[in-house]
Amino acid sequence: MNMEQIDRINALYHKSKSVGLTEEERKEQAQLRREYIEAIRRNMRANLNNISIKEEDGSITDLGEKYGGLGKESSAE
């Protein structure tokens, strides 16, 4: 999601509070919000997949491999 799309989400929000939105604008706002939330989820998943824990015995547990690894597979998308 780029800054232009985020600015559009904000503009539609402010317009909805002041004068209201047309049906087409409501649909656009909903679509942009879905895309924004999906981008946040992808980013969060990628961050979580990069966490490793050093165990007491000195071994390293890669939480992305252990509990999902979705970021490694979805990076090809």
HTML snippet that shows the backbone in 3Dmol.js (N, CA, C, O; Angstrom):
<script src="https://3Dmol.org/build/3Dmol-min.js"></script>
<div id="view" style="width:600px;height:400px;position:relative"></div>
<script>
const pdb = `
ATOM      1  N   MET A   1       0.858  -1.173   0.000  1.00  0.00           N
ATOM      2  CA  MET A   1       0.000   0.000   0.000  1.00  0.00           C
ATOM      3  C   MET A   1       0.896   1.226   0.000  1.00  0.00           C
ATOM      4  O   MET A   1       1.821   1.335   0.805  1.00  0.00           O
ATOM      5  N   ASN A   2       0.619   2.126  -0.892  1.00  0.00           N
ATOM      6  CA  ASN A   2       1.455   3.324  -0.975  1.00  0.00           C
ATOM      7  C   ASN A   2       0.795   4.509  -0.268  1.00  0.00           C
ATOM      8  O   ASN A   2      -0.368   4.448   0.130  1.00  0.00           O
ATOM      9  N   MET A   3       1.548   5.557  -0.127  1.00  0.00           N
ATOM     10  CA  MET A   3       1.075   6.731   0.623  1.00  0.00           C
ATOM     11  C   MET A   3      -0.137   7.385  -0.044  1.00  0.00           C
ATOM     12  O   MET A   3      -0.995   7.943   0.639  1.00  0.00           O
ATOM     13  N   GLU A   4      -0.207   7.319  -1.351  1.00  0.00           N
ATOM     14  CA  GLU A   4      -1.339   7.897  -2.077  1.00  0.00           C
ATOM     15  C   GLU A   4      -2.647   7.194  -1.676  1.00  0.00           C
ATOM     16  O   GLU A   4      -3.676   7.846  -1.503  1.00  0.00           O
ATOM     17  N   GLN A   5      -2.598   5.870  -1.531  1.00  0.00           N
ATOM     18  CA  GLN A   5      -3.784   5.118  -1.123  1.00  0.00           C
ATOM     19  C   GLN A   5      -4.166   5.444   0.321  1.00  0.00           C
ATOM     20  O   GLN A   5      -5.350   5.563   0.639  1.00  0.00           O
ATOM     21  N   ILE A   6      -3.182   5.585   1.181  1.00  0.00           N
ATOM     22  CA  ILE A   6      -3.459   5.940   2.571  1.00  0.00           C
ATOM     23  C   ILE A   6      -4.076   7.337   2.654  1.00  0.00           C
ATOM     24  O   ILE A   6      -5.008   7.568   3.424  1.00  0.00           O
ATOM     25  N   ASP A   7      -3.548   8.258   1.858  1.00  0.00           N
ATOM     26  CA  ASP A   7      -4.121   9.609   1.814  1.00  0.00           C
ATOM     27  C   ASP A   7      -5.572   9.566   1.345  1.00  0.00           C
ATOM     28  O   ASP A   7      -6.411  10.319   1.838  1.00  0.00           O
ATOM     29  N   ARG A   8      -5.866   8.676   0.383  1.00  0.00           N
ATOM     30  CA  ARG A   8      -7.231   8.560  -0.123  1.00  0.00           C
ATOM     31  C   ARG A   8      -8.164   8.010   0.964  1.00  0.00           C
ATOM     32  O   ARG A   8      -9.294   8.477   1.108  1.00  0.00           O
ATOM     33  N   ILE A   9      -7.692   7.022   1.723  1.00  0.00           N
ATOM     34  CA  ILE A   9      -8.481   6.495   2.843  1.00  0.00           C
ATOM     35  C   ILE A   9      -8.820   7.622   3.809  1.00  0.00           C
ATOM     36  O   ILE A   9      -9.964   7.748   4.246  1.00  0.00           O
ATOM     37  N   ASN A  10      -7.835   8.433   4.140  1.00  0.00           N
ATOM     38  CA  ASN A  10      -8.046   9.548   5.070  1.00  0.00           C
ATOM     39  C   ASN A  10      -8.999  10.588   4.501  1.00  0.00           C
ATOM     40  O   ASN A  10      -9.852  11.108   5.220  1.00  0.00           O
ATOM     41  N   ALA A  11      -8.862  10.894   3.216  1.00  0.00           N
ATOM     42  CA  ALA A  11      -9.745  11.873   2.585  1.00  0.00           C
ATOM     43  C   ALA A  11     -11.189  11.382   2.599  1.00  0.00           C
ATOM     44  O   ALA A  11     -12.107  12.152   2.880  1.00  0.00           O
ATOM     45  N   LEU A  12     -11.387  10.102   2.295  1.00  0.00           N
ATOM     46  CA  LEU A  12     -12.744   9.552   2.311  1.00  0.00           C
ATOM     47  C   LEU A  12     -13.324   9.549   3.723  1.00  0.00           C
ATOM     48  O   LEU A  12     -14.514   9.804   3.911  1.00  0.00           O
ATOM     49  N   TYR A  13     -12.484   9.262   4.710  1.00  0.00           N
ATOM     50  CA  TYR A  13     -12.954   9.302   6.103  1.00  0.00           C
ATOM     51  C   TYR A  13     -13.435  10.708   6.463  1.00  0.00           C
ATOM     52  O   TYR A  13     -14.531  10.875   7.000  1.00  0.00           O
ATOM     53  N   HIS A  14     -12.619  11.712   6.168  1.00  0.00           N
ATOM     54  CA  HIS A  14     -12.985  13.090   6.516  1.00  0.00           C
ATOM     55  C   HIS A  14     -14.235  13.537   5.763  1.00  0.00           C
ATOM     56  O   HIS A  14     -15.088  14.232   6.315  1.00  0.00           O
ATOM     57  N   LYS A  15     -14.334  13.132   4.500  1.00  0.00           N
ATOM     58  CA  LYS A  15     -15.521  13.491   3.726  1.00  0.00           C
ATOM     59  C   LYS A  15     -16.757  12.814   4.311  1.00  0.00           C
ATOM     60  O   LYS A  15     -17.831  13.415   4.349  1.00  0.00           O
ATOM     61  N   SER A  16     -16.615  11.558   4.771  1.00  0.00           N
ATOM     62  CA  SER A  16     -17.770  10.851   5.333  1.00  0.00           C
ATOM     63  C   SER A  16     -18.280  11.546   6.587  1.00  0.00           C
ATOM     64  O   SER A  16     -19.481  11.545   6.859  1.00  0.00           O
ATOM     65  N   LYS A  17     -17.371  12.136   7.346  1.00  0.00           N
ATOM     66  CA  LYS A  17     -17.767  12.835   8.573  1.00  0.00           C
ATOM     67  C   LYS A  17     -18.359  14.211   8.287  1.00  0.00           C
ATOM     68  O   LYS A  17     -19.174  14.702   9.069  1.00  0.00           O
ATOM     69  N   SER A  18     -17.966  14.843   7.180  1.00  0.00           N
ATOM     70  CA  SER A  18     -18.446  16.201   6.914  1.00  0.00           C
ATOM     71  C   SER A  18     -19.699  16.216   6.036  1.00  0.00           C
ATOM     72  O   SER A  18     -20.728  16.751   6.450  1.00  0.00           O
ATOM     73  N   VAL A  19     -19.634  15.646   4.845  1.00  0.00           N
ATOM     74  CA  VAL A  19     -20.778  15.744   3.928  1.00  0.00           C
ATOM     75  C   VAL A  19     -21.358  14.396   3.541  1.00  0.00           C
ATOM     76  O   VAL A  19     -22.428  14.340   2.934  1.00  0.00           O
ATOM     77  N   GLY A  20     -20.679  13.317   3.875  1.00  0.00           N
ATOM     78  CA  GLY A  20     -21.163  11.986   3.521  1.00  0.00           C
ATOM     79  C   GLY A  20     -20.551  11.496   2.221  1.00  0.00           C
ATOM     80  O   GLY A  20     -19.978  12.267   1.451  1.00  0.00           O
ATOM     81  N   LEU A  21     -20.683  10.210   1.997  1.00  0.00           N
ATOM     82  CA  LEU A  21     -20.099   9.580   0.822  1.00  0.00           C
ATOM     83  C   LEU A  21     -21.187   9.059  -0.109  1.00  0.00           C
ATOM     84  O   LEU A  21     -22.280   8.698   0.325  1.00  0.00           O
ATOM     85  N   THR A  22     -20.864   9.029  -1.395  1.00  0.00           N
ATOM     86  CA  THR A  22     -21.749   8.368  -2.345  1.00  0.00           C
ATOM     87  C   THR A  22     -21.570   6.860  -2.190  1.00  0.00           C
ATOM     88  O   THR A  22     -20.635   6.406  -1.530  1.00  0.00           O
ATOM     89  N   GLU A  23     -22.448   6.105  -2.786  1.00  0.00           N
ATOM     90  CA  GLU A  23     -22.351   4.648  -2.724  1.00  0.00           C
ATOM     91  C   GLU A  23     -21.021   4.164  -3.324  1.00  0.00           C
ATOM     92  O   GLU A  23     -20.383   3.256  -2.791  1.00  0.00           O
ATOM     93  N   GLU A  24     -20.624   4.773  -4.417  1.00  0.00           N
ATOM     94  CA  GLU A  24     -19.356   4.411  -5.067  1.00  0.00           C
ATOM     95  C   GLU A  24     -18.164   4.704  -4.149  1.00  0.00           C
ATOM     96  O   GLU A  24     -17.229   3.908  -4.060  1.00  0.00           O
ATOM     97  N   GLU A  25     -18.206   5.844  -3.474  1.00  0.00           N
ATOM     98  CA  GLU A  25     -17.132   6.200  -2.543  1.00  0.00           C
ATOM     99  C   GLU A  25     -17.095   5.258  -1.337  1.00  0.00           C
ATOM    100  O   GLU A  25     -16.020   4.918  -0.843  1.00  0.00           O
ATOM    101  N   ARG A  26     -18.277   4.836  -0.863  1.00  0.00           N
ATOM    102  CA  ARG A  26     -18.316   3.873   0.248  1.00  0.00           C
ATOM    103  C   ARG A  26     -17.673   2.553  -0.149  1.00  0.00           C
ATOM    104  O   ARG A  26     -16.941   1.953   0.639  1.00  0.00           O
ATOM    105  N   LYS A  27     -17.944   2.100  -1.374  1.00  0.00           N
ATOM    106  CA  LYS A  27     -17.338   0.863  -1.876  1.00  0.00           C
ATOM    107  C   LYS A  27     -15.825   1.018  -2.004  1.00  0.00           C
ATOM    108  O   LYS A  27     -15.071   0.115  -1.642  1.00  0.00           O
ATOM    109  N   GLU A  28     -15.383   2.171  -2.522  1.00  0.00           N
ATOM    110  CA  GLU A  28     -13.948   2.436  -2.652  1.00  0.00           C
ATOM    111  C   GLU A  28     -13.285   2.453  -1.274  1.00  0.00           C
ATOM    112  O   GLU A  28     -12.208   1.886  -1.088  1.00  0.00           O
ATOM    113  N   GLN A  29     -13.933   3.102  -0.319  1.00  0.00           N
ATOM    114  CA  GLN A  29     -13.397   3.173   1.035  1.00  0.00           C
ATOM    115  C   GLN A  29     -13.269   1.776   1.646  1.00  0.00           C
ATOM    116  O   GLN A  29     -12.255   1.462   2.269  1.00  0.00           O
ATOM    117  N   ALA A  30     -14.282   0.949   1.473  1.00  0.00           N
ATOM    118  CA  ALA A  30     -14.248  -0.411   2.016  1.00  0.00           C
ATOM    119  C   ALA A  30     -13.128  -1.218   1.373  1.00  0.00           C
ATOM    120  O   ALA A  30     -12.414  -1.947   2.062  1.00  0.00           O
ATOM    121  N   GLN A  31     -12.969  -1.093   0.061  1.00  0.00           N
ATOM    122  CA  GLN A  31     -11.907  -1.822  -0.640  1.00  0.00           C
ATOM    123  C   GLN A  31     -10.528  -1.360  -0.180  1.00  0.00           C
ATOM    124  O   GLN A  31      -9.652  -2.189   0.067  1.00  0.00           O
ATOM    125  N   LEU A  32     -10.325  -0.063  -0.064  1.00  0.00           N
ATOM    126  CA  LEU A  32      -9.039   0.458   0.397  1.00  0.00           C
ATOM    127  C   LEU A  32      -8.737   0.013   1.823  1.00  0.00           C
ATOM    128  O   LEU A  32      -7.591  -0.299   2.147  1.00  0.00           O
ATOM    129  N   ARG A  33      -9.741  -0.017   2.661  1.00  0.00           N
ATOM    130  CA  ARG A  33      -9.543  -0.468   4.041  1.00  0.00           C
ATOM    131  C   ARG A  33      -9.153  -1.941   4.081  1.00  0.00           C
ATOM    132  O   ARG A  33      -8.276  -2.331   4.851  1.00  0.00           O
ATOM    133  N   ARG A  34      -9.807  -2.766   3.248  1.00  0.00           N
ATOM    134  CA  ARG A  34      -9.445  -4.196   3.186  1.00  0.00           C
ATOM    135  C   ARG A  34      -7.988  -4.363   2.755  1.00  0.00           C
ATOM    136  O   ARG A  34      -7.249  -5.158   3.336  1.00  0.00           O
ATOM    137  N   GLU A  35      -7.584  -3.612   1.736  1.00  0.00           N
ATOM    138  CA  GLU A  35      -6.202  -3.687   1.253  1.00  0.00           C
ATOM    139  C   GLU A  35      -5.224  -3.234   2.337  1.00  0.00           C
ATOM    140  O   GLU A  35      -4.158  -3.827   2.501  1.00  0.00           O
ATOM    141  N   TYR A  36      -5.586  -2.191   3.068  1.00  0.00           N
ATOM    142  CA  TYR A  36      -4.731  -1.676   4.140  1.00  0.00           C
ATOM    143  C   TYR A  36      -4.552  -2.719   5.239  1.00  0.00           C
ATOM    144  O   TYR A  36      -3.435  -2.974   5.690  1.00  0.00           O
ATOM    145  N   ILE A  37      -5.657  -3.316   5.665  1.00  0.00           N
ATOM    146  CA  ILE A  37      -5.593  -4.328   6.717  1.00  0.00           C
ATOM    147  C   ILE A  37      -4.779  -5.536   6.265  1.00  0.00           C
ATOM    148  O   ILE A  37      -4.006  -6.088   7.048  1.00  0.00           O
ATOM    149  N   GLU A  38      -4.943  -5.948   5.018  1.00  0.00           N
ATOM    150  CA  GLU A  38      -4.164  -7.080   4.498  1.00  0.00           C
ATOM    151  C   GLU A  38      -2.675  -6.743   4.464  1.00  0.00           C
ATOM    152  O   GLU A  38      -1.845  -7.603   4.759  1.00  0.00           O
ATOM    153  N   ALA A  39      -2.328  -5.519   4.112  1.00  0.00           N
ATOM    154  CA  ALA A  39      -0.916  -5.105   4.102  1.00  0.00           C
ATOM    155  C   ALA A  39      -0.344  -5.131   5.519  1.00  0.00           C
ATOM    156  O   ALA A  39       0.795  -5.553   5.721  1.00  0.00           O
ATOM    157  N   ILE A  40      -1.120  -4.688   6.489  1.00  0.00           N
ATOM    158  CA  ILE A  40      -0.682  -4.719   7.889  1.00  0.00           C
ATOM    159  C   ILE A  40      -0.468  -6.162   8.335  1.00  0.00           C
ATOM    160  O   ILE A  40       0.528  -6.469   8.991  1.00  0.00           O
ATOM    161  N   ARG A  41      -1.395  -7.044   7.983  1.00  0.00           N
ATOM    162  CA  ARG A  41      -1.269  -8.457   8.364  1.00  0.00           C
ATOM    163  C   ARG A  41      -0.027  -9.096   7.749  1.00  0.00           C
ATOM    164  O   ARG A  41       0.699  -9.820   8.429  1.00  0.00           O
ATOM    165  N   ARG A  42       0.222  -8.831   6.460  1.00  0.00           N
ATOM    166  CA  ARG A  42       1.416  -9.385   5.798  1.00  0.00           C
ATOM    167  C   ARG A  42       2.685  -8.897   6.477  1.00  0.00           C
ATOM    168  O   ARG A  42       3.616  -9.670   6.704  1.00  0.00           O
ATOM    169  N   ASN A  43       2.715  -7.614   6.797  1.00  0.00           N
ATOM    170  CA  ASN A  43       3.885  -7.025   7.452  1.00  0.00           C
ATOM    171  C   ASN A  43       4.087  -7.635   8.834  1.00  0.00           C
ATOM    172  O   ASN A  43       5.212  -7.973   9.202  1.00  0.00           O
ATOM    173  N   MET A  44       3.018  -7.778   9.595  1.00  0.00           N
ATOM    174  CA  MET A  44       3.113  -8.346  10.932  1.00  0.00           C
ATOM    175  C   MET A  44       3.568  -9.800  10.873  1.00  0.00           C
ATOM    176  O   MET A  44       4.417 -10.218  11.661  1.00  0.00           O
ATOM    177  N   ARG A  45       3.008 -10.573   9.941  1.00  0.00           N
ATOM    178  CA  ARG A  45       3.391 -11.973   9.792  1.00  0.00           C
ATOM    179  C   ARG A  45       4.875 -12.083   9.434  1.00  0.00           C
ATOM    180  O   ARG A  45       5.580 -12.935   9.975  1.00  0.00           O
ATOM    181  N   ALA A  46       5.347 -11.238   8.537  1.00  0.00           N
ATOM    182  CA  ALA A  46       6.757 -11.270   8.153  1.00  0.00           C
ATOM    183  C   ALA A  46       7.648 -10.950   9.351  1.00  0.00           C
ATOM    184  O   ALA A  46       8.684 -11.587   9.542  1.00  0.00           O
ATOM    185  N   ASN A  47       7.253  -9.976  10.149  1.00  0.00           N
ATOM    186  CA  ASN A  47       8.026  -9.636  11.347  1.00  0.00           C
ATOM    187  C   ASN A  47       8.036 -10.783  12.344  1.00  0.00           C
ATOM    188  O   ASN A  47       9.084 -11.125  12.892  1.00  0.00           O
ATOM    189  N   LEU A  48       6.884 -11.373  12.578  1.00  0.00           N
ATOM    190  CA  LEU A  48       6.801 -12.475  13.537  1.00  0.00           C
ATOM    191  C   LEU A  48       7.587 -13.700  13.059  1.00  0.00           C
ATOM    192  O   LEU A  48       8.174 -14.417  13.869  1.00  0.00           O
ATOM    193  N   ASN A  49       7.597 -13.935  11.768  1.00  0.00           N
ATOM    194  CA  ASN A  49       8.320 -15.079  11.216  1.00  0.00           C
ATOM    195  C   ASN A  49       9.833 -14.913  11.323  1.00  0.00           C
ATOM    196  O   ASN A  49      10.568 -15.888  11.165  1.00  0.00           O
ATOM    197  N   ASN A  50      10.303 -13.722  11.585  1.00  0.00           N
ATOM    198  CA  ASN A  50      11.731 -13.477  11.708  1.00  0.00           C
ATOM    199  C   ASN A  50      12.226 -13.498  13.150  1.00  0.00           C
ATOM    200  O   ASN A  50      13.371 -13.137  13.420  1.00  0.00           O
ATOM    201  N   ILE A  51      11.376 -13.917  14.067  1.00  0.00           N
ATOM    202  CA  ILE A  51      11.765 -13.977  15.477  1.00  0.00           C
ATOM    203  C   ILE A  51      12.367 -15.342  15.785  1.00  0.00           C
ATOM    204  O   ILE A  51      11.790 -16.381  15.465  1.00  0.00           O
ATOM    205  N   SER A  52      13.526 -15.315  16.406  1.00  0.00           N
ATOM    206  CA  SER A  52      14.178 -16.536  16.875  1.00  0.00           C
ATOM    207  C   SER A  52      14.434 -16.396  18.369  1.00  0.00           C
ATOM    208  O   SER A  52      14.700 -15.304  18.869  1.00  0.00           O
ATOM    209  N   ILE A  53      14.349 -17.526  19.074  1.00  0.00           N
ATOM    210  CA  ILE A  53      14.557 -17.530  20.520  1.00  0.00           C
ATOM    211  C   ILE A  53      15.753 -18.410  20.836  1.00  0.00           C
ATOM    212  O   ILE A  53      15.868 -19.533  20.343  1.00  0.00           O
ATOM    213  N   LYS A  54      16.633 -17.885  21.659  1.00  0.00           N
ATOM    214  CA  LYS A  54      17.762 -18.689  22.126  1.00  0.00           C
ATOM    215  C   LYS A  54      17.311 -19.445  23.367  1.00  0.00           C
ATOM    216  O   LYS A  54      16.965 -18.838  24.381  1.00  0.00           O
ATOM    217  N   GLU A  55      17.315 -20.767  23.285  1.00  0.00           N
ATOM    218  CA  GLU A  55      16.869 -21.618  24.368  1.00  0.00           C
ATOM    219  C   GLU A  55      17.955 -21.713  25.446  1.00  0.00           C
ATOM    220  O   GLU A  55      19.104 -21.335  25.215  1.00  0.00           O
ATOM    221  N   GLU A  56      17.581 -22.221  26.621  1.00  0.00           N
ATOM    222  CA  GLU A  56      18.524 -22.350  27.728  1.00  0.00           C
ATOM    223  C   GLU A  56      19.716 -23.239  27.375  1.00  0.00           C
ATOM    224  O   GLU A  56      20.824 -23.023  27.865  1.00  0.00           O
ATOM    225  N   ASP A  57      19.479 -24.245  26.517  1.00  0.00           N
ATOM    226  CA  ASP A  57      20.571 -25.151  26.143  1.00  0.00           C
ATOM    227  C   ASP A  57      21.468 -24.565  25.048  1.00  0.00           C
ATOM    228  O   ASP A  57      22.411 -25.221  24.605  1.00  0.00           O
ATOM    229  N   GLY A  58      21.181 -23.338  24.611  1.00  0.00           N
ATOM    230  CA  GLY A  58      21.997 -22.674  23.611  1.00  0.00           C
ATOM    231  C   GLY A  58      21.483 -22.820  22.190  1.00  0.00           C
ATOM    232  O   GLY A  58      21.965 -22.144  21.282  1.00  0.00           O
ATOM    233  N   SER A  59      20.508 -23.696  21.990  1.00  0.00           N
ATOM    234  CA  SER A  59      19.952 -23.878  20.642  1.00  0.00           C
ATOM    235  C   SER A  59      19.061 -22.687  20.282  1.00  0.00           C
ATOM    236  O   SER A  59      18.582 -21.959  21.152  1.00  0.00           O
ATOM    237  N   ILE A  60      18.859 -22.515  19.001  1.00  0.00           N
ATOM    238  CA  ILE A  60      18.036 -21.425  18.492  1.00  0.00           C
ATOM    239  C   ILE A  60      16.753 -22.014  17.911  1.00  0.00           C
ATOM    240  O   ILE A  60      16.799 -22.927  17.086  1.00  0.00           O
ATOM    241  N   THR A  61      15.619 -21.491  18.344  1.00  0.00           N
ATOM    242  CA  THR A  61      14.324 -21.910  17.812  1.00  0.00           C
ATOM    243  C   THR A  61      13.799 -20.798  16.918  1.00  0.00           C
ATOM    244  O   THR A  61      13.575 -19.678  17.377  1.00  0.00           O
ATOM    245  N   ASP A  62      13.605 -21.108  15.646  1.00  0.00           N
ATOM    246  CA  ASP A  62      13.039 -20.169  14.681  1.00  0.00           C
ATOM    247  C   ASP A  62      11.521 -20.283  14.768  1.00  0.00           C
ATOM    248  O   ASP A  62      10.949 -21.285  14.338  1.00  0.00           O
ATOM    249  N   LEU A  63      10.873 -19.275  15.315  1.00  0.00           N
ATOM    250  CA  LEU A  63       9.425 -19.334  15.516  1.00  0.00           C
ATOM    251  C   LEU A  63       8.657 -19.339  14.200  1.00  0.00           C
ATOM    252  O   LEU A  63       7.559 -19.892  14.129  1.00  0.00           O
ATOM    253  N   GLY A  64       9.212 -18.740  13.171  1.00  0.00           N
ATOM    254  CA  GLY A  64       8.559 -18.772  11.864  1.00  0.00           C
ATOM    255  C   GLY A  64       8.469 -20.185  11.326  1.00  0.00           C
ATOM    256  O   GLY A  64       7.436 -20.572  10.780  1.00  0.00           O
ATOM    257  N   GLU A  65       9.522 -20.953  11.468  1.00  0.00           N
ATOM    258  CA  GLU A  65       9.500 -22.346  11.023  1.00  0.00           C
ATOM    259  C   GLU A  65       8.626 -23.198  11.930  1.00  0.00           C
ATOM    260  O   GLU A  65       7.894 -24.068  11.458  1.00  0.00           O
ATOM    261  N   LYS A  66       8.705 -22.946  13.232  1.00  0.00           N
ATOM    262  CA  LYS A  66       7.991 -23.772  14.198  1.00  0.00           C
ATOM    263  C   LYS A  66       6.481 -23.553  14.158  1.00  0.00           C
ATOM    264  O   LYS A  66       5.717 -24.512  14.264  1.00  0.00           O
ATOM    265  N   TYR A  67       6.044 -22.304  14.006  1.00  0.00           N
ATOM    266  CA  TYR A  67       4.629 -21.988  14.138  1.00  0.00           C
ATOM    267  C   TYR A  67       3.962 -21.458  12.880  1.00  0.00           C
ATOM    268  O   TYR A  67       2.828 -20.984  12.962  1.00  0.00           O
ATOM    269  N   GLY A  68       4.583 -21.510  11.766  1.00  0.00           N
ATOM    270  CA  GLY A  68       3.860 -20.999  10.596  1.00  0.00           C
ATOM    271  C   GLY A  68       4.710 -20.940   9.359  1.00  0.00           C
ATOM    272  O   GLY A  68       4.476 -21.677   8.402  1.00  0.00           O
ATOM    273  N   GLY A  69       5.694 -20.072   9.367  1.00  0.00           N
ATOM    274  CA  GLY A  69       6.509 -19.906   8.177  1.00  0.00           C
ATOM    275  C   GLY A  69       5.767 -19.305   7.011  1.00  0.00           C
ATOM    276  O   GLY A  69       6.218 -19.417   5.871  1.00  0.00           O
ATOM    277  N   LEU A  70       4.629 -18.665   7.268  1.00  0.00           N
ATOM    278  CA  LEU A  70       3.825 -18.138   6.190  1.00  0.00           C
ATOM    279  C   LEU A  70       4.538 -17.034   5.404  1.00  0.00           C
ATOM    280  O   LEU A  70       4.340 -16.901   4.196  1.00  0.00           O
ATOM    281  N   GLY A  71       5.350 -16.263   6.077  1.00  0.00           N
ATOM    282  CA  GLY A  71       6.043 -15.169   5.408  1.00  0.00           C
ATOM    283  C   GLY A  71       7.016 -15.652   4.366  1.00  0.00           C
ATOM    284  O   GLY A  71       7.195 -14.994   3.341  1.00  0.00           O
ATOM    285  N   LYS A  72       7.651 -16.780   4.597  1.00  0.00           N
ATOM    286  CA  LYS A  72       8.612 -17.317   3.645  1.00  0.00           C
ATOM    287  C   LYS A  72       7.916 -17.810   2.405  1.00  0.00           C
ATOM    288  O   LYS A  72       8.438 -17.650   1.302  1.00  0.00           O
ATOM    289  N   GLU A  73       6.731 -18.414   2.556  1.00  0.00           N
ATOM    290  CA  GLU A  73       5.972 -18.895   1.417  1.00  0.00           C
ATOM    291  C   GLU A  73       5.280 -17.758   0.696  1.00  0.00           C
ATOM    292  O   GLU A  73       5.237 -17.733  -0.534  1.00  0.00           O
ATOM    293  N   SER A  74       4.729 -16.800   1.466  1.00  0.00           N
ATOM    294  CA  SER A  74       3.970 -15.731   0.850  1.00  0.00           C
ATOM    295  C   SER A  74       4.857 -14.667   0.229  1.00  0.00           C
ATOM    296  O   SER A  74       4.365 -13.822  -0.520  1.00  0.00           O
ATOM    297  N   SER A  75       6.173 -14.686   0.524  1.00  0.00           N
ATOM    298  CA  SER A  75       7.046 -13.699  -0.083  1.00  0.00           C
ATOM    299  C   SER A  75       7.175 -13.919  -1.584  1.00  0.00           C
ATOM    300  O   SER A  75       7.575 -13.011  -2.313  1.00  0.00           O
ATOM    301  N   ALA A  76       6.835 -15.127  -2.054  1.00  0.00           N
ATOM    302  CA  ALA A  76       6.883 -15.429  -3.474  1.00  0.00           C
ATOM    303  C   ALA A  76       5.649 -14.911  -4.200  1.00  0.00           C
ATOM    304  O   ALA A  76       5.620 -14.880  -5.430  1.00  0.00           O
ATOM    305  N   GLU A  77       4.626 -14.504  -3.447  1.00  0.00           N
ATOM    306  CA  GLU A  77       3.382 -14.034  -4.056  1.00  0.00           C
ATOM    307  C   GLU A  77       3.525 -12.679  -4.681  1.00  0.00           C
ATOM    308  O   GLU A  77       2.561 -12.150  -5.234  1.00  0.00           O
TER     309      GLU A  77
END
`;
const viewer = $3Dmol.createViewer("view");
viewer.addModel(pdb, "pdb");
viewer.setStyle({}, {cartoon: {color: "spectrum"}});
viewer.zoomTo();
viewer.render();
</script>
